[in-house]
């Protein structure tokens, strides 16, 4: 579910939205394992992209509030849930293995995005939000679920943001060491500790 929030990411310092066309939304739904609508050519122009972005940013706000321990406003999410019309159906393809399927109405943007809204509501109501985290890189906007054994994961990707942090910390440490070294040197590059005052040299020569 958090992957839906990550369809808006930062690339080279700029926010980039991966949901530009209806095909982008449908492709994401398919990859995430949600039912995918078949849009007919004779269907009136849909606002699926606008609906997906509206739902996504509503979920983002609620996740941020939930993570911070504050109350959120679920009205936008509830509006999508109210329009997510579906009903159960018994499927009996094998003699000894009947199953229950769910049939969804998918002739509206809200209907198409209904499973996403339901997954978001389930996440907000049941997930352990100590494990729902935003990447600690200040320039990153990605979210993830910390499934490590220690639950100390800090980055969306150790190879990207994690490595970027390590490189930045190393450079900062090197600059601090360089400044400290320069501060300890006197004129001509001689360490200050080895430069004695004339009075001190006079006393030591007695």
PyMOL commands that set and color helices and strands:
alter all, ss='L'
color gray80, all
select helices_A, chain A and resi 2-5+22-31+48-68+75-82+109-112+114-126+158-183+187-189+192-194+198-205
alter helices_A, ss='H'
color red, helices_A
select strands_A, chain A and resi 8-11+14-17+86-91+99-104+132-134+143-145
alter strands_A, ss='S'
color yellow, strands_A
deselect
rebuild
show_as cartoon
